[in-house]
């Protein structure tokens, strides 16, 4: 990454150190219990692959697809993995901002100080998220297997399962551990199947994200000012009447008007991916997870309520409430389309970027069916 006097705009090592220092400890387990959880999650990940492929029919039987690793990690491992991914994804934007700052007086000193401040802020954010993520298909993982490093060529993804968080939630919900672990793996394996079965999807998503980042035309000082105003809005330091941004998320507060069009397309894709994973999880669940109905009901309640007022406020500011809507709206889209044209008819969504639903079509699935299938699509087509 471009740097000034050796100082990057984000001190990534400090971000990792801050997050791992601040993240809350996981649930108490013995060494033998921890080993058993890790082993079971790995078994469930392998089992889920067969179930998900059979249900979705995205990968023809016998077809070869790229293999991607499954890593069972603790909270610190999740932080290191995501910092590596951030470095890959944000390198073009930060390089551009670094170049803009290069001609300013005292740029080297400002870069060193600003990089550390940003590193601490990113670490604080990651410490909050690290205790909440159950699993994640890390689409933009770098090639290196060393989670502490982020350099290297872009590569395929990897599946992360955060063992202490899985144990924490299964205890909090008081559900059957074996069933809950398999249920989580079904959701995350669906994401892995989406990206391994659809070779163009990763590049398309990366291109959209880079378009979003590339539309950031403000200089670093202006961006930091927007972030400062967002923090003040969250803290209640400025009246809503002055801000005119009531209810907006941090992402919305720092984006430019040009980014909103790209964000609409990204929102549609993410709604599709998350909703599809929920639909598959519920479709496979009754056959292989005996207590799926109880798990689903309790987990939905947990998603909706969060862990208290502070948690709810942070989720709102960071845009995590929007992610919850993506689960709900995307699942409704998938269910409606499959109900009208069948699973194989739905799978035409993976044909090319042109067959992905728009944000408007996520809300009106019949419009997608009409555009992709024509008005003649019959219920159950492709079954």
C-alpha positions as semicolon CSV with decimal commas, in nm:
position;residue;x (nm);y (nm);z (nm)
1;X;0,000;0,000;0,000
2;X;0,118;0,352;-0,076
3;X;0,263;0,518;0,234
4;X;0,427;0,843;0,335
5;X;0,743;0,810;0,539
6;X;0,646;0,449;0,610
7;X;0,313;0,552;0,766
8;X;-0,004;0,393;0,632
9;X;-0,341;0,563;0,660
10;X;-0,455;0,274;0,880
11;X;-0,224;0,113;1,134
12;X;-0,351;-0,239;1,075
13;X;-0,134;-0,397;1,343
14;X;-0,269;-0,150;1,598
15;X;-0,624;-0,231;1,483
16;X;-0,563;-0,600;1,554
17;X;-0,396;-0,527;1,888
18;X;-0,677;-0,294;1,996
19;X;-0,953;-0,535;1,898
20;X;-0,795;-0,838;2,063
21;X;-0,733;-0,638;2,381
22;X;-1,090;-0,504;2,400
23;X;-1,290;-0,805;2,281
24;X;-1,484;-0,974;2,556
25;X;-1,373;-1,321;2,663
26;X;-1,576;-1,611;2,533
27;X;-1,781;-1,853;2,741
28;X;-1,601;-2,070;2,991
29;X;-1,518;-2,412;2,850
30;X;-1,260;-2,674;2,936
31;X;-0,983;-2,759;2,694
32;X;-1,154;-3,088;2,609
33;X;-1,488;-2,911;2,551
34;X;-1,321;-2,660;2,320
35;X;-1,159;-2,936;2,117
36;X;-1,492;-3,118;2,088
37;X;-1,670;-2,802;1,964
38;X;-1,402;-2,740;1,701
39;X;-1,416;-3,100;1,580
40;X;-1,795;-3,098;1,560
41;X;-1,808;-2,771;1,367
42;X;-1,562;-2,912;1,115
43;X;-1,774;-3,227;1,075
44;X;-2,090;-3,022;1,033
45;X;-1,923;-2,804;0,771
46;X;-1,845;-3,114;0,562
47;X;-2,194;-3,257;0,614
48;X;-2,359;-2,925;0,526
49;X;-2,185;-2,918;0,189
50;X;-2,373;-3,228;0,076
51;X;-2,708;-3,107;0,211
52;X;-2,680;-2,758;0,060
53;X;-2,570;-2,880;-0,282
54;X;-2,852;-3,133;-0,295
55;X;-3,117;-2,878;-0,197
56;X;-3,002;-2,583;-0,411
57;X;-2,900;-2,781;-0,722
58;X;-2,649;-2,506;-0,795
59;X;-2,366;-2,755;-0,855
60;X;-2,439;-3,052;-1,085
61;X;-2,353;-3,388;-0,936
62;X;-1,995;-3,480;-1,019
63;X;-1,897;-3,126;-1,119
64;X;-1,567;-2,995;-0,989
65;X;-1,564;-2,660;-0,813
66;X;-1,280;-2,473;-0,640
67;X;-1,215;-2,598;-0,289
68;X;-1,197;-2,334;-0,017
69;X;-1,076;-2,386;0,339
70;X;-1,292;-2,409;0,649
71;X;-1,133;-2,244;0,953
72;X;-1,273;-2,274;1,304
73;X;-1,143;-1,967;1,488
74;X;-1,172;-1,782;1,816
75;X;-1,266;-1,415;1,839
76;X;-0,908;-1,295;1,795
77;X;-0,872;-1,519;1,489
78;X;-1,184;-1,365;1,338
79;X;-1,038;-1,017;1,394
80;X;-0,709;-1,107;1,225
81;X;-0,888;-1,265;0,930
82;X;-1,109;-0,962;0,875
83;X;-0,823;-0,715;0,902
84;X;-0,648;-0,915;0,629
85;X;-0,960;-0,890;0,414
86;X;-0,999;-0,517;0,480
87;X;-0,640;-0,455;0,369
88;X;-0,707;-0,630;0,039
89;X;-1,036;-0,456;-0,028
90;X;-0,952;-0,104;0,087
91;X;-0,602;-0,081;-0,061
92;X;-0,711;0,108;-0,380
93;X;-0,914;0,368;-0,185
94;X;-0,652;0,424;0,083
95;X;-0,381;0,444;-0,181
96;X;-0,574;0,715;-0,363
97;X;-0,633;0,912;-0,044
98;X;-0,266;0,871;0,048
99;X;-0,162;1,016;-0,287
100;X;-0,387;1,317;-0,233
101;X;-0,232;1,382;0,106
102;X;0,125;1,346;-0,020
103;X;0,162;1,712;-0,117
104;X;0,036;1,861;0,208
105;X;0,281;2,007;0,464
106;X;0,366;1,768;0,746
107;X;0,206;1,476;0,564
108;X;0,443;1,222;0,716
109;X;0,364;1,320;1,074
110;X;-0,008;1,348;1,002
111;X;0,002;1,007;0,836
112;X;0,164;0,841;1,136
113;X;-0,079;0,999;1,383
114;X;-0,387;0,954;1,164
115;X;-0,300;0,591;1,092
116;X;-0,283;0,513;1,462
117;X;-0,609;0,695;1,539
118;X;-0,786;0,509;1,257
119;X;-0,629;0,183;1,369
120;X;-0,767;0,227;1,720
121;X;-1,113;0,319;1,587
122;X;-1,120;0,018;1,356
123;X;-1,003;-0,203;1,641
124;X;-1,288;-0,079;1,861
125;X;-1,539;-0,158;1,587
126;X;-1,396;-0,505;1,532
127;X;-1,400;-0,578;1,905
128;X;-1,774;-0,507;1,906
129;X;-1,843;-0,730;1,607
130;X;-1,606;-1,013;1,705
131;X;-1,832;-1,135;1,984
132;X;-2,143;-1,137;1,761
133;X;-2,049;-1,314;1,438
134;X;-2,126;-1,685;1,435
135;X;-1,978;-1,760;1,096
136;X;-1,873;-1,584;0,780
137;X;-1,775;-1,671;0,426
138;X;-1,480;-1,439;0,380
139;X;-1,512;-1,365;0,009
140;X;-1,203;-1,146;-0,024
141;X;-0,956;-1,348;0,178
142;X;-0,593;-1,312;0,069
143;X;-0,391;-1,611;-0,045
144;X;-0,180;-1,639;0,271
145;X;-0,296;-1,895;0,525
146;X;-0,140;-1,677;0,798
147;X;-0,436;-1,480;0,933
148;X;-0,212;-1,208;1,074
149;X;-0,099;-1,094;0,728
150;X;-0,299;-0,919;0,462
151;X;-0,057;-0,879;0,171
152;X;-0,064;-1,088;-0,142
153;X;-0,270;-1,146;-0,451
154;X;-0,646;-1,166;-0,439
155;X;-0,771;-1,520;-0,404
156;X;-1,071;-1,734;-0,334
157;X;-1,259;-1,715;-0,007
158;X;-1,263;-1,919;0,308
159;X;-1,531;-2,017;0,556
160;X;-1,485;-1,895;0,913
161;X;-1,677;-2,045;1,205
162;X;-1,634;-1,858;1,534
163;X;-1,649;-2,134;1,793
164;X;-1,686;-1,928;2,116
165;X;-1,973;-1,726;1,969
166;X;-2,157;-2,040;1,860
167;X;-2,125;-2,181;2,212
168;X;-2,231;-1,850;2,368
169;X;-2,548;-1,822;2,159
170;X;-2,653;-2,186;2,195
171;X;-2,628;-2,145;2,572
172;X;-2,808;-1,811;2,568
173;X;-3,094;-1,953;2,362
174;X;-3,095;-2,280;2,557
175;X;-3,111;-2,492;2,242
176;X;-2,966;-2,832;2,153
177;X;-2,593;-2,774;2,084
178;X;-2,560;-3,039;1,811
179;X;-2,864;-2,908;1,624
180;X;-2,765;-2,543;1,658
181;X;-2,410;-2,601;1,532
182;X;-2,536;-2,785;1,226
183;X;-2,798;-2,516;1,164
184;X;-2,531;-2,243;1,166
185;X;-2,312;-2,445;0,931
186;X;-2,598;-2,486;0,684
187;X;-2,631;-2,108;0,654
188;X;-2,260;-2,044;0,613
189;X;-2,211;-2,335;0,373
190;X;-2,479;-2,184;0,150
191;X;-2,263;-1,873;0,115
192;X;-1,963;-2,087;0,026
193;X;-2,170;-2,272;-0,233
194;X;-2,293;-1,943;-0,382
195;X;-1,939;-1,825;-0,453
196;X;-1,786;-2,158;-0,556
197;X;-2,076;-2,247;-0,789
198;X;-2,093;-1,901;-0,951
199;X;-1,738;-1,813;-1,066
200;X;-1,821;-1,457;-1,174
201;X;-1,994;-1,359;-0,850
202;X;-1,683;-1,271;-0,652
203;X;-1,537;-1,050;-0,926
204;X;-1,873;-0,881;-0,979
205;X;-1,913;-0,806;-0,609
206;X;-1,557;-0,678;-0,582
207;X;-1,609;-0,453;-0,886
208;X;-1,922;-0,305;-0,732
209;X;-1,745;-0,244;-0,401
210;X;-1,451;-0,083;-0,577
211;X;-1,696;0,138;-0,772
212;X;-1,848;0,239;-0,441
213;X;-1,508;0,315;-0,290
214;X;-1,389;0,485;-0,609
215;X;-1,675;0,734;-0,586
216;X;-1,522;0,869;-0,265
217;X;-1,390;1,203;-0,388
218;X;-1,347;1,380;-0,055
219;X;-1,001;1,437;0,086
220;X;-0,896;1,263;0,409
221;X;-0,967;1,570;0,624
222;X;-1,323;1,595;0,490
223;X;-1,379;1,223;0,544
224;X;-1,256;1,247;0,903
225;X;-1,488;1,546;0,958
226;X;-1,785;1,343;0,831
227;X;-1,686;1,059;1,064
228;X;-1,655;1,304;1,354
229;X;-2,003;1,442;1,282
230;X;-2,139;1,088;1,266
231;X;-1,985;1,013;1,605
232;X;-2,138;1,330;1,749
233;X;-2,476;1,236;1,608
234;X;-2,448;0,895;1,774
235;X;-2,345;1,049;2,106
236;X;-2,631;1,299;2,092
237;X;-2,391;1,595;2,097
238;X;-2,583;1,778;1,824
239;X;-2,960;1,832;1,803
240;X;-3,140;1,634;1,534
241;X;-3,286;1,958;1,399
242;X;-2,935;2,080;1,317
243;X;-2,816;1,754;1,168
244;X;-3,106;1,667;0,945
245;X;-2,979;1,307;0,946
246;X;-3,204;1,140;1,201
247;X;-3,211;0,765;1,161
248;X;-2,920;0,751;0,917
249;X;-2,643;0,496;0,958
250;X;-2,270;0,560;0,969
251;X;-2,238;0,431;0,613
252;X;-2,507;0,675;0,495
253;X;-2,348;0,966;0,677
254;X;-2,010;0,929;0,506
255;X;-2,121;0,833;0,154
256;X;-2,140;1,067;-0,144
257;X;-2,448;1,103;-0,366
258;X;-2,270;0,911;-0,645
259;X;-2,230;0,613;-0,416
260;X;-2,602;0,572;-0,351
261;X;-2,669;0,415;-0,692
262;X;-2,392;0,160;-0,640
263;X;-2,511;0,097;-0,286
264;X;-2,859;0,017;-0,418
265;X;-2,714;-0,258;-0,639
266;X;-2,496;-0,389;-0,356
267;X;-2,796;-0,395;-0,123
268;X;-2,991;-0,604;-0,374
269;X;-2,707;-0,855;-0,414
270;X;-2,652;-0,886;-0,040
271;X;-3,025;-0,927;0,020
272;X;-3,027;-1,208;-0,237
273;X;-2,727;-1,385;-0,082
274;X;-2,847;-1,355;0,278
275;X;-3,208;-1,437;0,197
276;X;-3,105;-1,739;-0,009
277;X;-2,893;-1,867;0,281
278;X;-3,187;-1,832;0,521
279;X;-3,422;-2,002;0,273
280;X;-3,182;-2,295;0,227
281;X;-3,122;-2,324;0,599
282;X;-3,495;-2,348;0,661
283;X;-3,546;-2,582;0,366
284;X;-3,280;-2,831;0,468
285;X;-3,331;-2,789;0,842
286;X;-3,646;-2,996;0,900
287;X;-3,480;-3,305;0,753
288;X;-3,149;-3,289;0,940
289;X;-3,204;-3,060;1,241
290;X;-3,477;-3,207;1,465
291;X;-3,525;-2,892;1,674
292;X;-3,506;-2,645;1,385
293;X;-3,843;-2,482;1,461
294;X;-3,741;-2,398;1,818
295;X;-3,397;-2,273;1,707
296;X;-3,543;-2,056;1,433
297;X;-3,802;-1,894;1,661
298;X;-3,553;-1,817;1,938
299;X;-3,286;-1,696;1,698
300;X;-3,527;-1,463;1,518
301;X;-3,621;-1,308;1,851
302;X;-3,254;-1,259;1,932
303;X;-3,187;-1,097;1,594
304;X;-3,475;-0,857;1,640
305;X;-3,405;-0,744;1,997
306;X;-3,026;-0,742;2,022
307;X;-2,863;-0,741;2,365
308;X;-2,990;-0,410;2,505
309;X;-3,022;-0,042;2,430
310;X;-2,650;0,017;2,367
311;X;-2,633;-0,283;2,136
312;X;-2,941;-0,163;1,948
313;X;-2,795;0,187;1,909
314;X;-2,465;0,052;1,777
315;X;-2,643;-0,180;1,536
316;X;-2,842;0,116;1,405
317;X;-2,538;0,339;1,364
318;X;-2,330;0,071;1,192
319;X;-2,609;-0,028;0,958
320;X;-2,655;-0,375;1,106
321;X;-3,030;-0,319;1,120
322;X;-3,015;-0,290;0,742
323;X;-2,850;-0,632;0,736
324;X;-3,143;-0,775;0,933
325;X;-3,378;-0,635;0,670
326;X;-3,165;-0,802;0,403
327;X;-3,226;-1,141;0,564
328;X;-3,600;-1,080;0,577
329;X;-3,652;-0,917;0,237
330;X;-3,416;-1,151;0,056
331;X;-3,576;-1,460;0,202
332;X;-3,919;-1,339;0,092
333;X;-3,785;-1,280;-0,260
334;X;-3,635;-1,629;-0,285
335;X;-3,944;-1,797;-0,142
336;X;-4,176;-1,611;-0,380
337;X;-3,965;-1,684;-0,690
338;X;-3,919;-2,053;-0,606
339;X;-4,291;-2,077;-0,544
340;X;-4,363;-1,937;-0,889
341;X;-4,093;-2,089;-1,112
342;X;-3,934;-2,364;-0,899
343;X;-3,577;-2,406;-0,778
344;X;-3,426;-2,445;-1,124
345;X;-3,619;-2,140;-1,241
346;X;-3,488;-1,944;-0,945
347;X;-3,133;-2,057;-1,020
348;X;-3,139;-1,850;-1,337
349;X;-3,056;-1,565;-1,099
350;X;-2,697;-1,694;-1,106
351;X;-2,664;-1,678;-1,487
352;X;-2,493;-1,338;-1,510
353;X;-2,489;-0,995;-1,342
354;X;-2,783;-0,902;-1,569
355;X;-3,005;-1,166;-1,408
356;X;-2,940;-1,050;-1,053
357;X;-3,244;-0,878;-0,902
358;X;-3,251;-0,504;-0,862
359;X;-3,333;-0,346;-0,528
360;X;-3,687;-0,280;-0,655
361;X;-3,724;-0,641;-0,769
362;X;-3,622;-0,770;-0,426
363;X;-3,937;-0,598;-0,299
364;X;-4,143;-0,712;-0,602
365;X;-4,033;-1,066;-0,697
366;X;-4,296;-1,091;-0,974
367;X;-4,112;-0,814;-1,161
368;X;-3,793;-1,023;-1,164
369;X;-3,985;-1,327;-1,286
370;X;-4,141;-1,120;-1,562
371;X;-3,806;-0,977;-1,671
372;X;-3,604;-1,299;-1,662
373;X;-3,868;-1,563;-1,743
374;X;-4,128;-1,364;-1,929
375;X;-4,493;-1,355;-1,830
376;X;-4,540;-1,721;-1,921
377;X;-4,357;-1,867;-1,622
378;X;-4,572;-2,133;-1,455
379;X;-4,570;-2,222;-1,085
380;X;-4,335;-2,511;-1,018
381;X;-4,140;-2,470;-1,340
382;X;-3,808;-2,652;-1,320
383;X;-3,913;-2,880;-1,033
